[in-house]
Amino acid sequence: MTGALLVAGMTSDAGKSIVTTGLCRAFARRGIRVAPYKAQNMSNNSMVVRGPDGVPGEIGRAQWVQALAAGVTPEVAMNPVLLKPGSDRRSHVVRMGQPDGEVSARNWHDGRARLAATAFAAFDDLRSRFDLVVAEGAGSPAEINLRSSDYVNMGLARHGEVPTIVVGDIDRGGWFAAAYGTLMLLDEDDRALVKGYVVNKFRGDVDLLRPGLDDLQQRTGRPTYGVLPWHPDLWLDSEDALDLDGRRTALAAGTRKVAVVRLPRISNFTDVDALGLEPGLDVEFVSDASRLADADLIVLPGSRATLADLAWLRERGLDAAITRHAAAGRPVLGICGGCQMLGRRIEDPDGVEGTPGAAADGLGLLDLTTRFGSEKKLTLVEPAGYEIHHGRVTGSTVAGKVTGTMVHGSLEDDGTRAAYLAGALDVVSGASFPAARAARLDLLGDLVEEHLDLDALLELTR
């Protein structure tokens, strides 16, 4: 068996990653060797993995989690093209795990042919080595303005003759119109590869939904392969910032507030997911200085545009609020770009972030300086964590209760997190992040097995 299935979406954040991850888990339970795949991610949430030659490479975090769900080793072929936005019109390109220049709105169409060739080669390689490739699309296949250069949705489906299912978030409303409209906007050859639908985040009695699903099948000739229910415990490492508002933990008496600054170009915000599991902490993403006043811990996360986000901090008065917090002896944690902002000086002589010679003073809470270089550091760190950065930091990363680190994901290690919380907040850790992630993946696998027609979907791939 060497099959493939494409999970496309009616919109961004429709549930493609959830369904793809769940299918990887469920099919792997059946003894099928599954590889997740996404031709192109546009995300600042990424992960370092080992490349085929042993050289570390970078992929989207969603595909890393999907590989964990499938029980296989994550590799760069699972996300051959990663675009990391640095502004609204410009993105840093990661191709097969390594930096590969930039793409902008002006050269978007011209630059995609080379990226498409890379993506298709990676897909074909995975398909030759695994029983089944479960591919995740991006955005919507009905973005007809991008179809001529598409290699992520129907362009990929046409390349590999890949059967496609379309997922939609019914909690947003308009599901039936989006389902019908997505199909009708495709040309005939693309439409032939769309085999049916999946409903995501349904609340209520499925019997009330069935007449509409039956009507949709009569109109389109495509069945709905299942209805995934909304579940309060179902969330995964995200690839973009669309779901940040939904990541706040439930309030309980006596909780300590962790305020994470929601930077415009925030990256790797999954660094604080482990804090969100702690029963004694309430994690909230904030962008107003007033929301920092009652925080017990302030976290400055990573950034894809450190100098621009530092200027944004100052425009909103967040810099002064963070400085007052630190002066009062309360803890501040900076991660990667956030660590650099806490230092004395940031310099970008080669214009890694856009403007050669750009520089700015940091917040001055740590005695360190940062200098950007063209070479990107990609490193896996034990016992948990990884480094992804162009900035080279020199100096001290600790000053009283102000702490900086260039390592992403270190808080996912239970021992590291427990030690930090004990010293910073006098809080005793009460959670295991690895166990919680495994439980979420199992829950997702259970829901997919119960609510989707796996036999029918598996038959499509053959």
GUFIMAR-237507 format. One record per residue (C-alpha): x, y, z; residue in three letters. Coordinates in Angstrom, 3 decimals, padded with zeros to 6 digits. Layout:
<atoms>
atom x=X, y=Y, z=Z, resn=ALA
...
</atoms>
This chain:
<atoms>
atom x=000.000, y=000.000, z=000.000, resn=MET
atom x=001.449, y=003.365, z=-001.055, resn=THR
atom x=-001.394, y=005.825, z=-000.797, resn=GLY
atom x=-002.029, y=009.454, z=-000.033, resn=ALA
atom x=-004.825, y=011.682, z=001.210, resn=LEU
atom x=-005.055, y=015.479, z=001.167, resn=LEU
atom x=-006.882, y=017.268, z=003.985, resn=VAL
atom x=-007.930, y=020.653, z=002.603, resn=ALA
atom x=-009.880, y=023.358, z=004.423, resn=GLY
atom x=-012.709, y=025.733, z=003.644, resn=MET
atom x=-010.784, y=028.502, z=005.444, resn=THR
atom x=-007.631, y=029.027, z=007.461, resn=SER
atom x=-007.900, y=027.519, z=010.955, resn=ASP
atom x=-010.746, y=025.269, z=009.787, resn=ALA
atom x=-009.311, y=022.202, z=011.493, resn=GLY
atom x=-006.931, y=020.826, z=008.855, resn=LYS
atom x=-004.125, y=020.312, z=011.368, resn=SER
atom x=-006.470, y=018.667, z=013.873, resn=ILE
atom x=-007.915, y=016.249, z=011.320, resn=VAL
atom x=-004.514, y=015.462, z=009.808, resn=THR
atom x=-003.020, y=014.800, z=013.233, resn=THR
atom x=-005.969, y=012.630, z=014.243, resn=GLY
atom x=-005.776, y=010.605, z=011.039, resn=LEU
atom x=-002.039, y=010.071, z=011.557, resn=CYS
atom x=-002.721, y=008.742, z=015.046, resn=ARG
atom x=-005.686, y=006.571, z=014.034, resn=ALA
atom x=-004.046, y=005.051, z=010.946, resn=PHE
atom x=-000.818, y=004.388, z=012.871, resn=ALA
atom x=-002.856, y=002.447, z=015.427, resn=ARG
atom x=-003.888, y=000.157, z=012.581, resn=ARG
atom x=-000.280, y=-000.694, z=011.896, resn=GLY
atom x=000.053, y=001.594, z=008.886, resn=ILE
atom x=003.339, y=003.460, z=008.508, resn=ARG
atom x=002.121, y=007.033, z=008.070, resn=VAL
atom x=003.990, y=010.208, z=007.120, resn=ALA
atom x=002.453, y=013.663, z=007.648, resn=PRO
atom x=003.189, y=016.270, z=004.998, resn=TYR
atom x=002.536, y=019.915, z=004.264, resn=LYS
atom x=004.023, y=021.314, z=001.075, resn=ALA
atom x=004.223, y=024.849, z=002.418, resn=GLN
atom x=003.624, y=026.365, z=005.811, resn=ASN
atom x=003.420, y=030.081, z=006.454, resn=MET
atom x=004.191, y=030.167, z=010.145, resn=SER
atom x=006.594, y=031.537, z=012.723, resn=ASN
atom x=006.054, y=028.473, z=014.904, resn=ASN
atom x=008.727, y=025.983, z=013.939, resn=SER
atom x=010.835, y=023.128, z=015.260, resn=MET
atom x=014.352, y=021.828, z=014.688, resn=VAL
atom x=014.677, y=018.255, z=013.409, resn=VAL
atom x=017.531, y=016.130, z=012.150, resn=ARG
atom x=018.009, y=016.183, z=008.392, resn=GLY
atom x=018.830, y=013.038, z=006.369, resn=PRO
atom x=022.536, y=013.931, z=006.466, resn=ASP
atom x=022.480, y=014.627, z=010.197, resn=GLY
atom x=022.403, y=018.407, z=009.750, resn=VAL
atom x=019.615, y=020.038, z=011.816, resn=PRO
atom x=016.786, y=021.544, z=009.773, resn=GLY
atom x=013.648, y=023.555, z=010.457, resn=GLU
atom x=010.023, y=022.562, z=009.826, resn=ILE
atom x=006.603, y=023.809, z=010.893, resn=GLY
atom x=005.683, y=022.729, z=014.391, resn=ARG
atom x=002.365, y=021.259, z=013.273, resn=ALA
atom x=004.126, y=018.644, z=011.117, resn=GLN
atom x=006.465, y=017.838, z=013.989, resn=TRP
atom x=003.470, y=017.104, z=016.216, resn=VAL
atom x=001.812, y=015.101, z=013.426, resn=GLN
atom x=004.925, y=012.947, z=013.158, resn=ALA
atom x=004.737, y=012.313, z=016.905, resn=LEU
atom x=001.097, y=011.318, z=016.442, resn=ALA
atom x=002.101, y=008.893, z=013.688, resn=ALA
atom x=004.922, y=007.461, z=015.782, resn=GLY
atom x=007.597, y=008.287, z=013.187, resn=VAL
atom x=010.705, y=010.454, z=013.277, resn=THR
atom x=010.035, y=014.038, z=012.130, resn=PRO
atom x=012.060, y=015.024, z=009.064, resn=GLU
atom x=012.451, y=018.013, z=006.781, resn=VAL
atom x=010.637, y=016.327, z=003.866, resn=ALA
atom x=007.424, y=016.511, z=005.905, resn=MET
atom x=007.420, y=020.301, z=005.468, resn=ASN
atom x=009.761, y=021.089, z=002.570, resn=PRO
atom x=008.830, y=024.784, z=002.331, resn=VAL
atom x=008.386, y=026.999, z=005.378, resn=LEU
atom x=007.680, y=030.706, z=004.980, resn=LEU
atom x=008.316, y=032.805, z=008.095, resn=LYS
atom x=006.628, y=036.221, z=007.788, resn=PRO
atom x=008.802, y=039.164, z=008.725, resn=GLY
atom x=006.288, y=041.755, z=007.546, resn=SER
atom x=002.958, y=041.878, z=005.729, resn=ASP
atom x=004.740, y=041.704, z=002.352, resn=ARG
atom x=007.946, y=039.787, z=002.996, resn=ARG
atom x=008.766, y=036.300, z=004.270, resn=SER
atom x=011.943, y=034.421, z=005.079, resn=HIS
atom x=012.098, y=031.137, z=003.126, resn=VAL
atom x=013.173, y=027.836, z=004.644, resn=VAL
atom x=013.609, y=025.157, z=001.957, resn=ARG
atom x=014.235, y=021.557, z=002.999, resn=MET
atom x=015.044, y=022.768, z=006.473, resn=GLY
atom x=017.606, y=025.426, z=005.538, resn=GLN
atom x=017.430, y=029.220, z=004.992, resn=PRO
atom x=016.859, y=030.015, z=001.323, resn=ASP
atom x=016.499, y=033.753, z=000.927, resn=GLY
atom x=013.244, y=035.673, z=000.920, resn=GLU
atom x=010.014, y=035.926, z=-001.009, resn=VAL
atom x=007.923, y=039.067, z=-001.269, resn=SER
atom x=004.558, y=040.060, z=-002.666, resn=ALA
atom x=006.327, y=041.302, z=-005.804, resn=ARG
atom x=008.090, y=038.045, z=-006.688, resn=ASN
atom x=005.497, y=035.705, z=-005.206, resn=TRP
atom x=004.380, y=034.014, z=-008.434, resn=HIS
atom x=007.832, y=033.909, z=-010.062, resn=ASP
atom x=009.480, y=032.329, z=-007.038, resn=GLY
atom x=006.942, y=029.560, z=-006.551, resn=ARG
atom x=007.986, y=027.304, z=-009.465, resn=ALA
atom x=011.248, y=026.393, z=-007.749, resn=ARG
atom x=009.534, y=025.875, z=-004.413, resn=LEU
atom x=006.881, y=023.710, z=-006.070, resn=ALA
atom x=009.552, y=021.456, z=-007.562, resn=ALA
atom x=011.107, y=021.020, z=-004.114, resn=THR
atom x=007.728, y=020.306, z=-002.513, resn=ALA
atom x=006.694, y=017.742, z=-005.114, resn=PHE
atom x=010.052, y=015.955, z=-004.877, resn=ALA
atom x=009.696, y=015.707, z=-001.083, resn=ALA
atom x=006.133, y=014.396, z=-001.418, resn=PHE
atom x=007.195, y=011.750, z=-003.947, resn=ASP
atom x=010.075, y=010.734, z=-001.688, resn=ASP
atom x=007.802, y=010.261, z=001.334, resn=LEU
atom x=005.299, y=008.341, z=-000.743, resn=ARG
atom x=008.037, y=005.943, z=-001.839, resn=SER
atom x=009.103, y=005.249, z=001.751, resn=ARG
atom x=005.815, y=005.154, z=003.704, resn=PHE
atom x=002.583, y=003.208, z=003.387, resn=ASP
atom x=000.482, y=006.352, z=003.494, resn=LEU
atom x=001.088, y=010.098, z=003.272, resn=VAL
atom x=-001.532, y=012.286, z=004.949, resn=VAL
atom x=-001.037, y=015.744, z=003.483, resn=ALA
atom x=-002.387, y=018.951, z=004.963, resn=GLU
atom x=-003.396, y=021.786, z=002.678, resn=GLY
atom x=-003.040, y=025.500, z=003.410, resn=ALA
atom x=-005.757, y=028.118, z=003.570, resn=GLY
atom x=-008.464, y=027.116, z=001.100, resn=SER
atom x=-008.243, y=025.313, z=-002.263, resn=PRO
atom x=-010.822, y=027.809, z=-003.551, resn=ALA
atom x=-008.391, y=030.748, z=-003.454, resn=GLU
atom x=-008.692, y=031.042, z=-007.210, resn=ILE
atom x=-006.381, y=034.057, z=-007.385, resn=ASN
atom x=-003.509, y=031.731, z=-006.373, resn=LEU
atom x=-004.493, y=028.597, z=-008.309, resn=ARG
atom x=-002.104, y=029.084, z=-011.234, resn=SER
atom x=000.924, y=028.735, z=-008.966, resn=SER
atom x=-000.571, y=026.524, z=-006.254, resn=ASP
atom x=001.389, y=023.501, z=-005.084, resn=TYR
atom x=-000.124, y=023.146, z=-001.598, resn=VAL
atom x=-003.783, y=022.351, z=-002.269, resn=ASN
atom x=-005.197, y=021.184, z=-005.594, resn=MET
atom x=-001.849, y=021.704, z=-007.298, resn=GLY
atom x=-000.473, y=018.982, z=-005.035, resn=LEU
atom x=-003.581, y=016.855, z=-005.499, resn=ALA
atom x=-003.206, y=017.029, z=-009.278, resn=ARG
atom x=000.525, y=016.278, z=-009.068, resn=HIS
atom x=-000.008, y=013.018, z=-007.212, resn=GLY
atom x=-003.638, y=012.231, z=-008.139, resn=GLU
atom x=-004.377, y=012.566, z=-004.441, resn=VAL
atom x=-007.970, y=012.131, z=-003.203, resn=PRO
atom x=-009.020, y=015.159, z=-001.185, resn=THR
atom x=-011.403, y=015.820, z=001.679, resn=ILE
atom x=-012.454, y=019.327, z=002.696, resn=VAL
atom x=-012.747, y=020.262, z=006.386, resn=VAL
atom x=-014.815, y=023.130, z=007.750, resn=GLY
atom x=-015.321, y=024.639, z=011.203, resn=ASP
atom x=-019.096, y=024.606, z=011.730, resn=ILE
atom x=-018.736, y=026.554, z=014.980, resn=ASP
atom x=-018.121, y=029.664, z=012.848, resn=ARG
atom x=-021.384, y=029.296, z=010.950, resn=GLY
atom x=-021.963, y=029.150, z=007.211, resn=GLY
atom x=-020.586, y=025.620, z=006.907, resn=TRP
atom x=-022.940, y=024.402, z=004.175, resn=PHE
atom x=-022.446, y=027.479, z=002.007, resn=ALA
atom x=-018.667, y=027.180, z=002.385, resn=ALA
atom x=-018.759, y=023.460, z=001.581, resn=ALA
atom x=-020.793, y=023.944, z=-001.571, resn=TYR
atom x=-018.994, y=027.113, z=-002.654, resn=GLY
atom x=-015.519, y=025.607, z=-002.201, resn=THR
atom x=-016.383, y=022.786, z=-004.589, resn=LEU
atom x=-018.127, y=024.975, z=-007.152, resn=MET
atom x=-015.206, y=027.403, z=-007.441, resn=LEU
atom x=-012.838, y=024.620, z=-008.526, resn=LEU
atom x=-012.341, y=023.732, z=-012.161, resn=ASP
atom x=-013.538, y=020.348, z=-013.354, resn=GLU
atom x=-010.220, y=018.479, z=-013.038, resn=ASP
atom x=-009.655, y=019.772, z=-009.500, resn=ASP
atom x=-013.245, y=019.073, z=-008.521, resn=ARG
atom x=-012.918, y=015.444, z=-009.582, resn=ALA
atom x=-010.314, y=014.866, z=-006.865, resn=LEU
atom x=-012.504, y=016.234, z=-004.059, resn=VAL
atom x=-014.204, y=013.181, z=-002.596, resn=LYS
atom x=-016.139, y=014.600, z=000.346, resn=GLY
atom x=-016.258, y=016.618, z=003.532, resn=TYR
atom x=-015.582, y=016.552, z=007.269, resn=VAL
atom x=-017.410, y=018.709, z=009.822, resn=VAL
atom x=-015.252, y=020.083, z=012.630, resn=ASN
atom x=-016.220, y=021.515, z=016.048, resn=LYS
atom x=-019.877, y=020.535, z=016.032, resn=PHE
atom x=-021.899, y=021.162, z=019.204, resn=ARG
atom x=-025.265, y=019.518, z=019.631, resn=GLY
atom x=-027.296, y=016.634, z=018.254, resn=ASP
atom x=-025.840, y=015.233, z=015.017, resn=VAL
atom x=-029.310, y=014.068, z=013.970, resn=ASP
atom x=-030.279, y=017.716, z=013.513, resn=LEU
atom x=-027.371, y=018.091, z=011.098, resn=LEU
atom x=-028.044, y=015.018, z=008.968, resn=ARG
atom x=-030.774, y=016.457, z=006.699, resn=PRO
atom x=-028.364, y=019.171, z=005.623, resn=GLY
atom x=-025.564, y=016.676, z=005.031, resn=LEU
atom x=-027.899, y=014.507, z=002.953, resn=ASP
atom x=-028.981, y=017.531, z=000.920, resn=ASP
atom x=-025.360, y=018.533, z=000.369, resn=LEU
atom x=-024.554, y=015.050, z=-000.902, resn=GLN
atom x=-027.476, y=015.186, z=-003.329, resn=GLN
atom x=-026.319, y=018.546, z=-004.652, resn=ARG
atom x=-022.607, y=017.703, z=-004.935, resn=THR
atom x=-022.438, y=013.919, z=-005.143, resn=GLY
atom x=-019.981, y=013.977, z=-002.235, resn=ARG
atom x=-020.581, y=012.412, z=001.188, resn=PRO
atom x=-019.553, y=013.781, z=004.557, resn=THR
atom x=-017.093, y=011.339, z=006.113, resn=TYR
atom x=-017.814, y=012.352, z=009.673, resn=GLY
atom x=-018.640, y=015.008, z=012.232, resn=VAL
atom x=-015.961, y=015.793, z=014.810, resn=LEU
atom x=-017.455, y=017.212, z=018.010, resn=PRO
atom x=-016.196, y=020.295, z=019.768, resn=TRP
atom x=-014.127, y=019.168, z=022.777, resn=HIS
atom x=-012.787, y=021.442, z=025.540, resn=PRO
atom x=-009.541, y=019.483, z=025.937, resn=ASP
atom x=-008.709, y=019.349, z=022.251, resn=LEU
atom x=-005.908, y=021.725, z=021.281, resn=TRP
atom x=-002.523, y=021.181, z=019.722, resn=LEU
atom x=000.669, y=023.107, z=019.054, resn=ASP
atom x=-000.523, y=025.667, z=016.536, resn=SER
atom x=001.206, y=026.860, z=013.384, resn=GLU
atom x=-000.138, y=030.407, z=013.462, resn=ASP
atom x=-001.468, y=032.998, z=015.889, resn=ALA
atom x=-005.154, y=032.729, z=014.967, resn=LEU
atom x=-006.004, y=030.784, z=018.108, resn=ASP
atom x=-004.076, y=032.804, z=020.690, resn=LEU
atom x=-007.230, y=034.240, z=022.232, resn=ASP
atom x=-008.462, y=030.717, z=022.912, resn=GLY
atom x=-005.325, y=029.589, z=024.711, resn=ARG
atom x=-006.053, y=031.205, z=028.072, resn=ARG
atom x=-006.398, y=028.721, z=030.896, resn=THR
atom x=-009.409, y=028.537, z=033.189, resn=ALA
atom x=-009.301, y=030.805, z=036.240, resn=LEU
atom x=-009.236, y=029.284, z=039.682, resn=ALA
atom x=-008.895, y=030.742, z=043.155, resn=ALA
atom x=-005.322, y=031.567, z=044.097, resn=GLY
atom x=-003.888, y=031.331, z=040.580, resn=THR
atom x=-000.878, y=033.404, z=039.601, resn=ARG
atom x=-001.135, y=035.446, z=036.414, resn=LYS
atom x=001.361, y=034.910, z=033.592, resn=VAL
atom x=001.131, y=037.717, z=031.016, resn=ALA
atom x=002.643, y=036.828, z=027.632, resn=VAL
atom x=003.245, y=039.875, z=025.433, resn=VAL
atom x=001.455, y=039.317, z=022.142, resn=ARG
atom x=004.032, y=040.734, z=019.758, resn=LEU
atom x=002.914, y=041.575, z=016.202, resn=PRO
atom x=005.442, y=039.094, z=014.768, resn=ARG
atom x=005.295, y=036.616, z=017.645, resn=ILE
atom x=007.066, y=033.323, z=016.979, resn=SER
atom x=007.160, y=029.996, z=018.779, resn=ASN
atom x=004.488, y=031.078, z=021.237, resn=PHE
atom x=004.052, y=027.371, z=021.999, resn=THR
atom x=006.974, y=027.937, z=024.395, resn=ASP
atom x=004.409, y=028.881, z=027.065, resn=VAL
atom x=002.008, y=025.990, z=026.464, resn=ASP
atom x=003.574, y=024.073, z=029.326, resn=ALA
atom x=002.903, y=026.987, z=031.682, resn=LEU
atom x=-000.747, y=026.854, z=030.620, resn=GLY
atom x=-001.005, y=023.310, z=031.957, resn=LEU
atom x=000.104, y=024.282, z=035.456, resn=GLU
atom x=-002.939, y=024.304, z=037.775, resn=PRO
atom x=-001.609, y=027.284, z=039.727, resn=GLY
atom x=-001.051, y=029.551, z=036.710, resn=LEU
atom x=-003.352, y=031.575, z=034.478, resn=ASP
atom x=-001.678, y=032.308, z=031.126, resn=VAL
atom x=-002.974, y=035.289, z=029.180, resn=GLU
atom x=-001.720, y=036.856, z=025.933, resn=PHE
atom x=-001.814, y=040.657, z=026.196, resn=VAL
atom x=-000.950, y=043.648, z=024.036, resn=SER
atom x=-001.863, y=046.569, z=026.354, resn=ASP
atom x=000.423, y=047.929, z=029.074, resn=ALA
atom x=-002.467, y=048.091, z=031.554, resn=SER
atom x=-002.825, y=044.311, z=031.361, resn=ARG
atom x=000.683, y=043.857, z=032.756, resn=LEU
atom x=000.076, y=045.737, z=036.006, resn=ALA
atom x=-001.298, y=042.769, z=037.955, resn=ASP
atom x=000.908, y=040.098, z=036.369, resn=ALA
atom x=002.989, y=037.853, z=038.589, resn=ASP
atom x=005.228, y=036.849, z=035.670, resn=LEU
atom x=005.763, y=038.618, z=032.333, resn=ILE
atom x=006.974, y=036.584, z=029.362, resn=VAL
atom x=008.513, y=038.233, z=026.309, resn=LEU
atom x=008.295, y=035.503, z=023.626, resn=PRO
atom x=010.175, y=035.027, z=020.379, resn=GLY
atom x=009.821, y=037.356, z=017.421, resn=SER
atom x=010.455, y=037.064, z=013.704, resn=ARG
atom x=011.167, y=040.826, z=013.587, resn=ALA
atom x=012.901, y=041.678, z=016.856, resn=THR
atom x=013.762, y=045.322, z=016.141, resn=LEU
atom x=010.314, y=046.111, z=014.740, resn=ALA
atom x=008.582, y=044.435, z=017.671, resn=ASP
atom x=010.860, y=046.269, z=020.125, resn=LEU
atom x=009.757, y=049.561, z=018.543, resn=ALA
atom x=006.128, y=048.397, z=018.882, resn=TRP
atom x=006.708, y=047.734, z=022.607, resn=LEU
atom x=007.852, y=051.308, z=023.069, resn=ARG
atom x=004.997, y=052.787, z=021.027, resn=GLU
atom x=002.480, y=051.110, z=023.350, resn=ARG
atom x=004.279, y=051.841, z=026.619, resn=GLY
atom x=004.874, y=048.161, z=027.242, resn=LEU
atom x=008.598, y=048.748, z=027.736, resn=ASP
atom x=007.958, y=051.010, z=030.736, resn=ALA
atom x=005.451, y=048.555, z=032.211, resn=ALA
atom x=007.966, y=045.698, z=031.937, resn=ILE
atom x=010.709, y=047.849, z=033.488, resn=THR
atom x=008.447, y=048.789, z=036.433, resn=ARG
atom x=007.564, y=045.133, z=036.918, resn=HIS
atom x=011.235, y=044.144, z=037.056, resn=ALA
atom x=012.114, y=047.072, z=039.361, resn=ALA
atom x=009.515, y=045.788, z=041.811, resn=ALA
atom x=011.400, y=042.491, z=042.019, resn=GLY
atom x=008.854, y=040.528, z=040.017, resn=ARG
atom x=010.039, y=037.980, z=037.447, resn=PRO
atom x=010.418, y=038.577, z=033.717, resn=VAL
atom x=011.291, y=035.814, z=031.250, resn=LEU
atom x=012.537, y=036.552, z=027.736, resn=GLY
atom x=012.786, y=033.786, z=025.146, resn=ILE
atom x=014.942, y=034.171, z=022.018, resn=CYS
atom x=013.823, y=037.503, z=020.522, resn=GLY
atom x=012.348, y=038.408, z=023.900, resn=GLY
atom x=015.709, y=037.696, z=025.525, resn=CYS
atom x=017.408, y=040.006, z=023.013, resn=GLN
atom x=014.918, y=042.798, z=023.753, resn=MET
atom x=015.764, y=042.598, z=027.468, resn=LEU
atom x=019.422, y=043.356, z=026.738, resn=GLY
atom x=021.274, y=046.636, z=026.262, resn=ARG
atom x=021.731, y=046.766, z=022.501, resn=ARG
atom x=020.570, y=045.028, z=019.302, resn=ILE
atom x=022.468, y=045.523, z=016.033, resn=GLU
atom x=021.673, y=044.266, z=012.520, resn=ASP
atom x=024.618, y=045.346, z=010.344, resn=PRO
atom x=023.767, y=043.101, z=007.368, resn=ASP
atom x=020.031, y=043.757, z=007.333, resn=GLY
atom x=019.019, y=040.217, z=008.306, resn=VAL
atom x=015.667, y=041.598, z=009.431, resn=GLU
atom x=015.365, y=044.007, z=006.524, resn=GLY
atom x=017.396, y=047.213, z=006.931, resn=THR
atom x=021.212, y=047.059, z=006.849, resn=PRO
atom x=022.750, y=048.922, z=009.755, resn=GLY
atom x=019.551, y=048.973, z=011.814, resn=ALA
atom x=020.115, y=049.099, z=015.574, resn=ALA
atom x=018.319, y=049.992, z=018.779, resn=ALA
atom x=018.805, y=050.042, z=022.516, resn=ASP
atom x=017.069, y=047.226, z=024.353, resn=GLY
atom x=015.221, y=047.504, z=027.656, resn=LEU
atom x=018.511, y=047.299, z=029.563, resn=GLY
atom x=017.298, y=044.720, z=032.087, resn=LEU
atom x=020.018, y=042.231, z=031.144, resn=LEU
atom x=023.698, y=042.988, z=030.577, resn=ASP
atom x=023.886, y=041.516, z=027.098, resn=LEU
atom x=024.155, y=042.614, z=023.480, resn=THR
atom x=022.836, y=041.043, z=020.292, resn=THR
atom x=024.362, y=041.196, z=016.853, resn=ARG
atom x=022.532, y=039.634, z=013.904, resn=PHE
atom x=024.504, y=037.572, z=011.419, resn=GLY
atom x=023.619, y=035.989, z=008.090, resn=SER
atom x=024.235, y=032.447, z=009.348, resn=GLU
atom x=021.237, y=030.902, z=011.085, resn=LYS
atom x=021.785, y=028.767, z=014.165, resn=LYS
atom x=019.702, y=025.573, z=014.248, resn=LEU
atom x=020.442, y=023.381, z=017.248, resn=THR
atom x=018.683, y=020.716, z=019.294, resn=LEU
atom x=019.265, y=021.120, z=023.035, resn=VAL
atom x=019.116, y=018.487, z=025.783, resn=GLU
atom x=017.081, y=017.589, z=027.769, resn=PRO
atom x=014.474, y=019.530, z=025.803, resn=ALA
atom x=014.520, y=022.499, z=023.519, resn=GLY
atom x=016.031, y=023.917, z=020.360, resn=TYR
atom x=017.614, y=027.111, z=019.065, resn=GLU
atom x=016.504, y=028.944, z=015.898, resn=ILE
atom x=018.029, y=032.392, z=015.505, resn=HIS
atom x=020.305, y=034.733, z=013.560, resn=HIS
atom x=021.135, y=036.846, z=016.609, resn=GLY
atom x=024.373, y=036.162, z=018.471, resn=ARG
atom x=024.060, y=037.089, z=022.147, resn=VAL
atom x=026.984, y=037.957, z=024.408, resn=THR
atom x=026.780, y=038.786, z=028.099, resn=GLY
atom x=024.722, y=037.687, z=031.078, resn=SER
atom x=021.229, y=036.216, z=030.695, resn=THR
atom x=020.275, y=036.521, z=034.370, resn=VAL
atom x=019.851, y=039.609, z=036.557, resn=ALA
atom x=017.912, y=039.044, z=039.759, resn=GLY
atom x=014.517, y=037.723, z=038.676, resn=LYS
atom x=014.963, y=038.792, z=035.060, resn=VAL
atom x=015.936, y=035.771, z=032.975, resn=THR
atom x=016.672, y=035.351, z=029.293, resn=GLY
atom x=017.194, y=032.242, z=027.195, resn=THR
atom x=017.806, y=031.586, z=023.513, resn=MET
atom x=016.372, y=028.079, z=023.839, resn=VAL
atom x=012.816, y=027.448, z=022.689, resn=HIS
atom x=010.817, y=024.615, z=024.254, resn=GLY
atom x=012.886, y=024.299, z=027.414, resn=SER
atom x=009.784, y=024.701, z=029.607, resn=LEU
atom x=008.374, y=021.505, z=028.092, resn=GLU
atom x=010.902, y=019.605, z=030.189, resn=ASP
atom x=009.173, y=019.003, z=033.519, resn=ASP
atom x=012.357, y=019.347, z=035.564, resn=GLY
atom x=013.451, y=022.593, z=033.911, resn=THR
atom x=009.992, y=024.120, z=034.299, resn=ARG
atom x=009.664, y=023.039, z=037.928, resn=ALA
atom x=013.037, y=024.578, z=038.814, resn=ALA
atom x=012.180, y=027.880, z=037.110, resn=TYR
atom x=008.739, y=028.189, z=038.715, resn=LEU
atom x=010.130, y=027.408, z=042.160, resn=ALA
atom x=012.755, y=030.134, z=041.872, resn=GLY
atom x=010.704, y=032.767, z=040.075, resn=ALA
atom x=007.266, y=032.407, z=041.659, resn=LEU
atom x=007.742, y=030.002, z=044.574, resn=ASP
atom x=005.239, y=027.762, z=042.769, resn=VAL
atom x=005.358, y=023.963, z=042.897, resn=VAL
atom x=004.834, y=022.400, z=039.474, resn=SER
atom x=001.781, y=020.177, z=039.246, resn=GLY
atom x=001.783, y=018.973, z=035.633, resn=ALA
atom x=003.697, y=016.789, z=033.188, resn=SER
atom x=003.837, y=018.285, z=029.722, resn=PHE
atom x=004.982, y=015.163, z=027.821, resn=PRO
atom x=002.186, y=013.157, z=029.440, resn=ALA
atom x=-000.359, y=015.867, z=028.626, resn=ALA
atom x=000.706, y=015.993, z=024.965, resn=ARG
atom x=000.491, y=012.207, z=024.645, resn=ALA
atom x=-002.969, y=012.274, z=026.232, resn=ALA
atom x=-004.141, y=014.955, z=023.784, resn=ARG
atom x=-002.896, y=012.950, z=020.821, resn=LEU
atom x=-004.646, y=009.843, z=022.141, resn=ASP
atom x=-007.840, y=011.813, z=022.696, resn=LEU
atom x=-007.695, y=013.085, z=019.131, resn=LEU
atom x=-007.096, y=009.580, z=017.817, resn=GLY
atom x=-010.079, y=008.337, z=019.829, resn=ASP
atom x=-012.358, y=011.072, z=018.470, resn=LEU
atom x=-011.304, y=010.434, z=014.870, resn=VAL
atom x=-011.846, y=006.692, z=015.231, resn=GLU
atom x=-015.278, y=007.224, z=016.783, resn=GLU
atom x=-016.630, y=009.986, z=014.558, resn=HIS
atom x=-014.982, y=009.595, z=011.124, resn=LEU
atom x=-015.452, y=006.761, z=008.632, resn=ASP
atom x=-011.851, y=005.590, z=008.636, resn=LEU
atom x=-012.522, y=002.556, z=006.468, resn=ASP
atom x=-014.022, y=004.736, z=003.738, resn=ALA
atom x=-011.154, y=007.243, z=003.964, resn=LEU
atom x=-008.590, y=004.439, z=003.821, resn=LEU
atom x=-010.328, y=003.017, z=000.775, resn=GLU
atom x=-009.993, y=006.409, z=-000.939, resn=LEU
atom x=-006.223, y=006.276, z=-000.537, resn=THR
atom x=-006.049, y=002.943, z=-002.372, resn=ARG
</atoms>
